Amino acid sequence: MLSSSSKITFEAQPSSEPCEHRVCKKDGLISPSPPSPTDWLEQNAIDSLVQLVRSLPDFELMVDNVLQTVTALFDAEKAGVMLWDSEAQELVLQKPAFGINNSEIIGQYRVRLDHGGNAIGVFTTGRPYLCNDCPRDTHIIQKYVGLFGSQKVMTVPLRVDGQIIGVLHVTNKRQGDFTEQELRLLEKVADHLATLIDNARLFRAVRRSEQEADTLYHLSLKLASLQNPKDMLSLALPVAVTLLDADVAGAYLNTDIS
């Protein structure tokens, strides 16, 4: 497994000049033409996916490595993954995102189907979206443009077995504008990334269920040895706060009942 400080790195391309398609014959042998810049980028992306597999099953580390991969590949400043929450019926930004680890800030980016915006548009139609002037784009929710400092964006669907599970944003190209060619390449990369992200998410859910079951089992053993209701509550309430991801828990005891 990669450590939290692991970085996805890319080797420099030998030449930025476009390569003509040609076949060279030397000493009776036929050698293939050098790869085009697009082929090199795509192969570089696939090689990076192999590195991402090593970060499983840590979900946040997986997301962080996904963001490192796409920002490096497309010379972008930031990126973010949004996944569909079927219970809340919202697209939810995953942590970390756009260079931020603050849960409160990340938690603000949640959009329902009726909220509109480019993320919902990509999620519902499956069509990618490209904009090089976010502050003036009426299809983008300006609240999030300001929150995350987005100037330019590419948004593509994350598909697993034909089903869209979320979207991937790549924002703020460091030099120049995003292109349609880069958008198509990001779509191909996202098809591979989606499976990795979904597997990590499923593993996280299974691991969380196992941890919760183990916690409840050990709690029940401790409670069985107690007689005083107050002692039981002092033991059970902190566990409830943790399992339910709540801020506080309380209980009312009716002392009039004999």
C-alpha positions as CSV (number, residue, x, y, z in Angstrom):
1,M,0.0,0.0,0.0
2,L,1.2,3.5,-0.8
3,S,1.9,5.8,2.2
4,S,-0.1,9.0,2.6
5,S,2.9,10.9,1.3
6,S,3.2,8.8,-1.9
7,K,3.2,10.8,-5.2
8,I,2.3,9.7,-8.7
9,T,5.1,10.8,-11.0
10,F,5.4,11.0,-14.7
11,E,8.5,10.9,-16.9
12,A,8.9,13.8,-19.3
13,Q,7.9,13.1,-22.9
14,P,10.9,12.9,-25.2
15,S,9.5,15.4,-27.6
16,S,6.6,17.7,-27.7
17,E,6.6,17.8,-31.5
18,P,3.8,15.9,-33.3
19,C,5.0,12.6,-34.7
20,E,4.2,11.6,-38.3
21,H,2.9,8.1,-38.9
22,R,5.7,6.2,-40.6
23,V,7.3,2.8,-40.8
24,C,11.1,2.6,-41.1
25,K,12.9,-0.3,-42.7
26,K,16.5,-0.9,-41.6
27,D,18.6,-4.0,-42.2
28,G,15.5,-5.9,-43.4
29,L,13.6,-5.1,-40.2
30,I,10.5,-3.0,-39.9
31,S,10.3,-0.7,-36.9
32,P,7.1,1.0,-35.8
33,S,6.7,4.7,-35.9
34,P,7.3,6.6,-32.7
35,P,4.1,7.1,-30.5
36,S,2.1,10.2,-31.0
37,P,1.7,12.7,-28.0
38,T,-1.9,11.4,-27.5
39,D,-0.8,7.7,-27.5
40,W,2.0,8.6,-25.0
41,L,-0.5,10.4,-22.7
42,E,-2.9,7.5,-22.8
43,Q,-0.2,4.9,-22.1
44,N,1.1,7.1,-19.3
45,A,-2.3,7.3,-17.7
46,I,-2.8,3.5,-17.9
47,D,0.7,2.9,-16.3
48,S,-0.4,5.3,-13.5
49,L,-3.5,3.2,-12.9
50,V,-1.3,0.3,-12.0
51,Q,0.2,2.4,-9.3
52,L,-3.2,3.3,-8.0
53,V,-4.2,-0.3,-7.5
54,R,-1.6,-0.5,-4.8
55,S,-3.4,2.1,-2.7
56,L,-6.5,-0.1,-2.3
57,P,-8.4,-0.5,0.0
58,D,-7.9,2.9,1.6
59,F,-10.6,5.0,0.1
60,E,-9.3,8.5,0.9
61,L,-5.8,7.5,-0.3
62,M,-7.3,6.1,-3.5
63,V,-9.2,9.4,-4.1
64,D,-6.0,11.4,-3.4
65,N,-4.0,9.3,-5.8
66,V,-6.7,9.6,-8.5
67,L,-6.5,13.4,-8.1
68,Q,-2.7,13.4,-8.3
69,T,-2.9,11.3,-11.5
70,V,-5.3,13.4,-13.4
71,T,-3.8,16.8,-12.4
72,A,-0.4,15.7,-13.4
73,L,-1.6,14.2,-16.6
74,F,-3.5,17.3,-17.7
75,D,-1.2,19.9,-16.2
76,A,-4.1,21.1,-14.0
77,E,-4.1,22.7,-10.5
78,K,-7.0,20.8,-8.9
79,A,-9.5,17.9,-9.3
80,G,-12.4,16.4,-7.4
81,V,-14.5,13.3,-7.4
82,M,-18.2,13.4,-6.8
83,L,-20.2,10.2,-6.1
84,W,-23.9,9.6,-6.1
85,D,-25.4,9.0,-2.7
86,S,-28.6,6.9,-3.3
87,E,-29.9,7.5,0.2
88,A,-29.6,11.2,0.2
89,Q,-30.3,11.4,-3.6
90,E,-27.3,13.8,-4.0
91,L,-24.0,14.0,-5.8
92,V,-21.5,14.3,-3.0
93,L,-17.9,15.6,-3.2
94,Q,-15.4,13.1,-1.8
95,K,-12.5,14.0,0.5
96,P,-9.9,15.1,-0.4
97,A,-10.9,17.4,-3.2
98,F,-9.6,20.5,-5.0
99,G,-6.5,20.6,-2.8
100,I,-8.7,20.7,0.4
101,N,-8.9,18.3,3.2
102,N,-11.4,20.3,5.3
103,S,-14.5,18.2,5.8
104,E,-16.8,21.2,6.4
105,I,-15.8,22.9,3.2
106,I,-15.9,19.7,1.1
107,G,-19.3,18.8,2.7
108,Q,-20.8,22.0,1.2
109,Y,-20.6,20.6,-2.3
110,R,-23.7,18.4,-2.5
111,V,-26.1,18.8,-5.3
112,R,-29.5,17.2,-5.9
113,L,-30.9,16.4,-9.4
114,D,-33.1,19.5,-9.4
115,H,-30.2,21.8,-8.5
116,G,-28.8,21.7,-12.0
117,G,-25.2,22.7,-12.8
118,N,-22.6,21.0,-14.9
119,A,-22.0,18.1,-12.5
120,I,-25.7,17.1,-12.5
121,G,-25.8,17.6,-16.3
122,V,-22.9,15.2,-16.8
123,F,-24.3,12.7,-14.3
124,T,-27.7,12.6,-15.9
125,T,-26.8,12.7,-19.5
126,G,-23.4,10.9,-19.5
127,R,-22.0,13.7,-21.8
128,P,-18.7,15.3,-20.7
129,Y,-18.5,19.1,-20.2
130,L,-15.7,21.5,-20.9
131,C,-15.5,25.2,-20.0
132,N,-12.6,27.6,-20.0
133,D,-14.4,30.5,-18.4
134,C,-16.3,29.2,-15.4
135,P,-17.2,32.6,-13.8
136,R,-19.2,33.5,-16.9
137,D,-20.8,30.1,-17.5
138,T,-24.5,30.1,-16.6
139,H,-24.5,26.2,-16.7
140,I,-22.2,26.1,-13.7
141,I,-23.3,26.8,-10.1
142,Q,-21.4,30.0,-9.3
143,K,-21.4,29.3,-5.5
144,Y,-18.9,26.4,-6.1
145,V,-16.9,28.4,-8.6
146,G,-16.1,30.8,-5.8
147,L,-15.7,28.2,-3.1
148,F,-13.1,26.2,-5.0
149,G,-11.6,28.9,-7.2
150,S,-12.5,27.2,-10.5
151,Q,-11.7,29.1,-13.6
152,K,-11.5,26.3,-16.2
153,V,-13.1,22.8,-15.9
154,M,-13.4,19.5,-17.6
155,T,-16.1,17.2,-16.1
156,V,-16.6,13.6,-17.2
157,P,-18.9,10.7,-16.0
158,L,-17.6,7.9,-13.9
159,R,-19.0,4.7,-15.3
160,V,-19.0,1.2,-13.9
161,D,-20.6,-1.6,-16.0
162,G,-22.5,1.0,-17.9
163,Q,-23.9,2.7,-14.8
164,I,-22.8,6.2,-13.9
165,I,-21.7,6.4,-10.3
166,G,-20.5,10.0,-10.2
167,V,-18.4,12.5,-12.0
168,L,-14.8,13.6,-12.1
169,H,-13.8,17.3,-12.2
170,V,-10.4,18.5,-13.4
171,T,-9.9,22.3,-13.0
172,N,-7.6,25.2,-13.8
173,K,-5.1,24.1,-16.5
174,R,-1.8,25.7,-15.6
175,Q,-1.0,26.9,-19.1
176,G,-3.5,27.6,-21.9
177,D,-7.0,26.2,-22.2
178,F,-8.4,22.7,-21.9
179,T,-9.1,21.1,-25.3
180,E,-11.6,18.7,-26.8
181,Q,-8.8,16.2,-27.3
182,E,-7.9,16.3,-23.6
183,L,-11.6,16.0,-22.7
184,R,-11.8,12.8,-24.8
185,L,-8.7,11.4,-23.1
186,L,-10.0,12.2,-19.7
187,E,-13.2,10.2,-20.5
188,K,-11.0,7.2,-21.3
189,V,-9.0,7.6,-18.1
190,A,-12.2,8.0,-16.1
191,D,-13.5,4.7,-17.3
192,H,-10.6,3.0,-15.6
193,L,-10.6,5.2,-12.5
194,A,-14.3,4.6,-11.9
195,T,-13.8,0.9,-11.3
196,L,-11.0,1.5,-8.9
197,I,-12.9,4.2,-7.0
198,D,-16.0,2.0,-6.8
199,N,-14.1,-1.0,-5.5
200,A,-12.4,1.1,-2.8
201,R,-15.8,2.5,-1.8
202,L,-17.4,-0.9,-1.6
203,F,-14.4,-2.2,0.5
204,R,-14.8,0.7,2.8
205,A,-18.5,0.0,3.3
206,V,-17.7,-3.7,4.1
207,R,-14.9,-2.8,6.4
208,R,-17.0,-0.3,8.2
209,S,-19.8,-2.8,8.7
210,E,-17.3,-5.3,10.1
211,Q,-15.9,-2.7,12.5
212,E,-19.4,-1.7,13.6
213,A,-20.4,-5.4,14.3
214,D,-17.2,-5.9,16.2
215,T,-17.8,-2.8,18.3
216,L,-21.4,-3.7,19.1
217,Y,-20.4,-7.3,20.1
218,H,-17.8,-6.1,22.6
219,L,-20.2,-3.4,23.9
220,S,-22.8,-6.1,24.5
221,L,-20.3,-8.2,26.5
222,K,-19.5,-5.2,28.7
223,L,-23.1,-4.2,29.2
224,A,-24.0,-7.7,30.3
225,S,-21.8,-7.3,33.3
226,L,-23.4,-4.1,34.5
227,Q,-26.4,-3.6,36.7
228,N,-26.7,0.2,37.0
229,P,-28.6,1.9,34.1
230,K,-26.4,5.0,34.4
231,D,-23.3,2.9,34.1
232,M,-24.8,1.3,31.0
233,L,-25.5,4.6,29.4
234,S,-22.1,6.1,30.2
235,L,-20.7,3.1,28.3
236,A,-23.2,3.0,25.4
237,L,-23.7,6.6,24.5
238,P,-20.0,7.3,23.4
239,V,-20.2,4.3,21.2
240,A,-23.5,5.5,19.7
241,V,-21.9,8.9,18.9
242,T,-19.0,7.1,17.1
243,L,-21.1,4.6,15.2
244,L,-23.6,7.2,14.1
245,D,-21.0,9.9,13.4
246,A,-23.0,12.2,15.6
247,D,-21.9,15.2,17.7
248,V,-23.7,14.2,20.9
249,A,-26.0,11.5,22.3
250,G,-28.3,11.5,25.3
251,A,-30.9,9.5,27.1
252,Y,-33.8,10.1,29.5
253,L,-34.2,7.8,32.5
254,N,-37.6,7.6,34.2
255,T,-36.6,7.0,37.8
256,D,-40.3,6.9,38.9
257,I,-40.7,3.4,37.5
258,S,-39.9,0.8,40.1
